[in-house]
Amino acid sequence: MMALQTGIRAQKLRRSILDQVRDYYRQAHGKKDPFIPGKTRVHYSGRVYDEEELVRLVGAALDFWLTLGPEGRLFEDKLKIFFNARDFALVNSGSSANLVAATALTSPALENPLKPGDEVITPAATFPTTLAPIVQNGLVPVFVDADIGTYNIQADAIENALSDKTRAILIPHTLGNPCRMDVIMRLVEKYGLFLIEDCCDALGSTYKGKLAGSFGDMATLSFFPAHHMTMGEGGGIVVNKSRFSKIVKSIRDWGRDCWCEPGKSNTCGKRFQWQSGALPAGYDHKYIYSHIGYNVKPTDLQAAIGLAQWEKAPEFIQKRKNNFKRYRDALKIFDKRLILPRQEEGADASWFAFPLTVQPPLKRGELVQFLESRQIETRMLFGGNILRQPAYQQIAHRVHGDLKQTDRIMNDTFFIGVYPGLTPAMINYVLDCFNDFFAGGKK
């Protein structure tokens, strides 16, 4: 009876705490400052949230399950269903997702894993941590040029970039814009290549009706605040081929061979009956390691935020599409001065941003500095030509072609935001500033 009464009191106190969290949100976070053109910063991205994120976060904190636990498993189940995938594994960032997915291709559990010196096709116009796992695993990136306008890898150039050492393709859907997956999948099947899709910018994008992230052996997502939804820090791996499910989770979880959930033991029913490597027979399966792995799990607190964000994801995706369309329709009048972004036929992008490439004699710096002076945030297209970056100038690699378009992206391309936190007044202000610039009204 005493335990029952204690439980009832605890539940009442929990409800009271969460009610106060809702009230706290309304007082501390719910009141937004008015937008003042030229004064208020128009960000390229940012977190969009309401009381539900705070309530779920505090609720998870009250449960005090600090490591990845029930909230994480629920989140993984929801994303697995969304992608119609074999599995989904949460990690602590999109960068970790790329690292785990690329490392999985080298697993000794595969019949023919990638080995140091094997080649991986990837674009030179890229984000550093799309490329880094290729290098970190001793693989050789083969760089292919990008297309101006889509900013994706030139799909028609990939086949000529292949060699007898080429084993995999690792491609980002740049800024959420799907690559030409029909061409890429034909090559994957023809040459027996592995495929990883970097979908960190592309949650909800589709190509010919199929979700980006559902084509490859694996795909990766980021839940950093700049992306389509956020857990603060966080990411995930979409596992489309069942042979990678245990491998991915092993590499994520210290490299262990055991698949028991945290806090559980003997799921296999033979915990002390395993014989692996040169270990003595009967060595505890919870301490057998079949991969050189990491610990890149997020916490259950982060997963709780992710669950609240996931409910808003369809709205976030639609707002990004709407904001992108608003910019594209309005900026068409400047198509002699700016190259506007485009999708491939059959693509429906869930845009991360709105990229623009300036046409000569206009210099990118002139327009970017003007926009920044008007409090409009801009960004370059990630690393530009990644081989020009100091960290990557000495890596082992091969280049197909001259990367001329990638160099142009490095010199002439930038992007502005389309994230769902932008209001109509903000977008109208940004468009007014473009009009001022091209009318010569620089201030």
Summary of the structure (lengths in Angstrom):
residues: 443
radius of gyration: 23.8
end to end distance: 74.8
largest distance: 81.9
contacts: 1502
relative contact order: 0.16
helix: 42%
strand: 16%
